[in-house]
Amino acid sequence: VYIIILPAFGIATSIIPTFVHRKMVFFPLVALSEILVAFLGFGVWAHHMFAVGLATVTTIYFAAVSLIIVIPSAIQLFAWIATILTGTPNFKTPLLWIVGFIVFFIIGGLSGITVAAIPFDQQVEDSYYIVAHFHFVIFGAAVFPILGGMFYWFPKLTGRMYHEATGKASFWLTFLGTFVTFFPMHFLGILGMPRRIYTYAPGLGWTFLNFLESIGSYLLTAGLLLIVANLVVSMFKGERASDDPWGGDTLEWATSSPPAPYNFAVIPTVTSAYAMWDSKDREHDSRRLDRGEDLLQRGHETPASTVQDAELDEILEMPSHSGRPPVAALLLFGMFGMLLLGHYTIAAGFLVVDLLVVFAWHGKEPGA
């Protein structure tokens, strides 16, 4: 679970400073905490197996790690909240998704602490309580920042702005739908409703809460459909986006929207984690561009740095644009699909064509 949620942590740490107009509180601790979460995350998976008869020493180990991982998670959580409270937040759609993520991460994290307690977990395992915890963490905490990131980087990727009012409406529908769908499951689990069933005898006290969850699922579906509609329509009819519509702090906002194939005409000067807010560095890059210094003008190139000091070492030439990599990936997908279905001859055909595409991709392309 924690490995899945790591990208969400990174997205939240990227979005919050931009919309609260201040640097992240305790950023070194936040970065260190994310590394610790990645390491400790490998030792929490068995807290959903306390009821299967594991050895006592094994359950104690996984219970301990499941509790210890709360510490770096809480450090990040308090840093995000402190940054928002001490800044001047502008609650645009991307930041709303991050606030929703924080709310659901708190709920999912608290229920996660309870299932780390061996006696309690043995009582609620394979009940709707686990379903509630899982979905608050996986959907509420892991997916909400991804949705926020989609709105945040949408102008940079497409060169157009999404519709803000529709974006906020989609957030509230999805937020309420998520809460109404999954929060009652905690009570159903305590009442003894097992997971993976869809029929049950009347009179067990589960009917109203399940009805409430059904209403929430419709709200959630409506919110997700509104997100898709907003982004698809905005991709073609949205207002033109400026290069830096949010006043972002990272270097992607120094490029055009959408970025040119070469990204940066000159190698950017970076002296801090908030490169776009270092106005002297950006002015220095502009003067270098005006003088024609260090122009990356020989096709697709990227700077390579030394491992220890991160100093410029050489300029590497990158492959040119090609549609062959996604074609090769689709053919590989088709090959494995045919293997699973037992169509070995067709799978071999996919493999042969895939190899031809790969060889053509690595060969010298026209105009290269």
N, C-alpha and C positions, 0 to 999 in steps of 0.2 A: 504494500500500500504506500509506504513512504517513498519508494523509488518512483512510483507513478506520480506522486504529488510534488516531487522536486522541481519539475518545470513550472508548476504553479507558483511555488515560492519565488522562483526567479522572475516570473512575470510580474508578480505583486511588487517585488523590490524595484522593478524597472518603472512601473506605472505610478506608484505612490509619489515619489519625489516630483515628477512632472506636474501633477495636478494639485499638489499642496505647496509648490513653489519653495521647497527647501530640501536640503540634503538629508539623506536617510540618517536617522538617529542610530548611533553605535554601529555604523556600517561594517567595521572590521569584525565585530561580534556576530553580526548577521551572516556574513560570509563564512566565518568559522562554524557557526551553528549549522549552516546548510551542509557543510562537509561532514559534520558529526552525524547529522540525520541520515545522510547517504550511507555512512559506515554502519551506524546502529540499525538502520532499516533492514539489514540482512538477518537480524536476530530477533525479529518480532513476529514473524509469520506464524509460528506455532501456537500463538495464544488463542487461535481458533481450534486447537486440537487438544485442549485440556481434558475433554471428556472422552477421549478415545483410548485411554489407558496408558499414556506415556509414563515413563519412570518419574518418580517424584523429583529427583535432581534435575531432570530435563524441564519439567514444568516450572520449577523454581527459577531456573536460568532464564527461560523465555518471559516469565512474569517480571523478573527484575529488569531485563532489557526493555520491555514494554513500558515500564515506569520511568526508566532512566531517559528514554528518548523524549519524554515530555519536557525535559529541561532545555535542550537546544530548540525544540519547537516553541516553547514559551518565550524564549529570548527573542526569536524572530517576531512572534505575535505581539509582544509588548513594544518592540521597536517599531513595527508598522503602526500600531495604535498611537504611540507617542509622536511619531512623525506627523500623522494626520492631525492630532490635537494641537501640536505646537506650530503647525504651518497655517496657511490660509487656503483651505481646500476649495477647489472648484469641482462640484459634483457633476461632472460630465459623465456620460454613459460608461466609459472605461473604469472610472474610479468607483462608480456604483457597483460594478461587478466585483471589484476588489473588496469593497465593504461587505457585500453579500458573502464573499468567500471567507472573510474574517469571522462573520457571525456563524456560518456553518462549520468552520474549522473548530471554533470553540465548542459547539454542540457535539460534533463528531469526536473531538479530542476528549471531552469529558466522559462521553460514553465509552471511549476507548480505554480510559483509565479504569472504568468499572470492569470491563472484560479482561483486564490484566490481573484482576483479583481472582485467583483460582477458584475458590468456593462459589463466587457469584457467576463466573463464566460457566461452570459446570451446570448451573441451573438454567441459564438462558441460552446455552448453545443450541444451534439449529432451531431457534425460535425467531419470531419477527423482530425481536430486540436486536439481533445480529444484523438482520436486513436493514433496519433503521440506521444503525451505526455505520454499516458499510456504505450505504448510499449517501449519507451526510458527508462522509470522507471522500468517496470516489467521485460523486457527482457535485455535491455542494462545494467541496474544498478543492478538488482537482480540476473540475471542468469549468467552474465559474471564472477563474483567472484566464483560462484559455479563451472563453467567450469575450472577456474584457480585452485580452490581447488582440482578438480579431477586430474589435472596434478601434482599438488604439492604433494599430498599424495599418488599418484599412486605407486611410488616406495616402500613406507612403507606398503601399503595394499597388493601388489602382489609380492614384492621382485624383480621386474624387472623395467628397465628404459623404458620410452616411446621414440619414435624417435623424436629428438629435431627439426630437419628441418621440418618434417611433422607437428609437433605441431605448429611451427611458421606459416607455410603456412595455417593451418586450422584457426589460429587466424585471420590472415589478410583477408582471405575469409569471415569469419563470421563478422568481424568488418566492412569491406566495404559493405557486404550484408546488415547488420543491418542499416547502415547509409543511403544507397541508397534506401532501402525499406521504411523506416519510416520518414526520414527527409522531403521529398517532401509532406508528408501528412499535415504538418503545412500549407503550401501554399494552398493545396486543401481545407482545412477547412476554411481558410480566404476567398477563392473563393466561398464558399457556398456548397461544396459537403457534403451531409449528410452521416453519418456512416451507416453500415449494408446494403449497396446496392452494386450490382456488375454490373448493367446495367444503362446507362444514355444516354440522348440524345446527339447527336454530336453538336459541335459548342459552348459548354459551357466552353471551355478552360481547360478541365480536362484531355484530352486524352494523351498528351505527358508525364505529370507527372505520370499518372497511368502506362504508358508503362515503364517509368523509374523504378517505384516500382516493376514491374514484373521482370525486369532484376535483381534488387537487391534481390528479393526473390530466384532466381535461385542461385545467389552467396551465399546467406545465407544457402540454402539447401546443396550446395556443401561443404561449410565449416563444417556444422554439421555432414555430412556423413563422412568427412575426420577425424573428431575427433573420431567418433565411430570406424572407420577402424584402426586408429592409436592405440587406446587403446586396442582393441580386439587382434590385431596381436601382440602388445608388451606384452600382458599378457602371451603369450605362447612362443614368440621368441625374446623378448627384452633382452638386456644385463642385467646381474645380478646386482642388486642395492646393494650398501653398506648400512650399518646401517644408515648413516647420509650423503646422497649425496649432500645436500644443505648447510650444516653447520647451521642447524636450531637452533632456540633459545628455543624451547619448548621440554618437556620431552618425547614426543613420539619418538623423534629421538635418545633417549638413549636406545631404545629397538632394537631387531633384525628386519630385513626386510624379510618377514612379521613377526610381533611380535609373540613370543611364547605364548601359552595359558595363562601363568601366568603373562604376561607383564613384571613385574620387579621382579628379584630374591630377591632384598632387597627393603625396603621402601625408595624411593628417598629423599634426603635432598633438601629442597626448601627454599631459602632465598630471592628470587626476582621473578619478572615476567619473567625473561629471564634465566630460570634454566639451560639450556644447555650451556650457556655462562659463568656460574659460575664454572670455572675449579676446584677450591678448593673443592666445594661440590661434584663434580663428582669423584674427586680423593678420597675423603672421602668414598663415596659409594663403590668404587672399593676395598678399603682396608677392608671395612666391609664384602664384598662378599668373599674376599680371606680368611678372618678369620672365615667365616661361621656365622656371627652375624645377627640376625633378619631375617633369611631366611624364605621366604613364601613358604614352601615346603609341606604343608598338603592339596594339591588339589587347588581348586580355592578359593583364599582368597583376602581380600581387607582391607586396614586400615580404621578405623573409628576414627574421631577426635572429640574433644569437640566443642560445638557450638560456644562458645564465643572466645576461644583462639586458636582454630585449633590445639590443641596439641593431640598427639597420645593417644587414649583412649582404643581401643581394636582392635582385628583382627576378622573380620566377615568372615564366610564361605559362599561362593557363590555357586549357583547351578552348576552342571556339564554340559558338552556339551550335547545338545539334539536337535533333529530335530523336536520335537513336537510343540514348539511355532509357527514357520512359518506355520506348517500344521493347527494348531488351527486358525491362522489368516486367512488363505485361506478359511477354512470352514465357518468362520464367514462372510467373504466377500460373499461367495456363498449363505449363508442364507439370507442376506439382499438383494442380487440380486433377489432371488426367491420371496421375499416379494414384491419387487417393481413390478415384473412381474405378481403378483397375484397367484403364484404357492405355496399355503400355505402348502400343504402336503409335497412337496419337501423341503420347508424351514424348516419344523419341523424335517425332516430327517437329514438335515445339522446340526441343533441344537443338536440333540441327539448324533450324531457322534462327534461333537465339544466338548460336555461335557465329553464324554468318553476320548477324547484325553487330555483334561485339567486335568481330574482326574488321568490319567496315568502319565502325566507330573509331577504332585505334589506328586505322590507316590514315593516310594524308587526305584531308577533305579538300574539295574544290575551293580554291581561293586561300587556302591555309598557307 
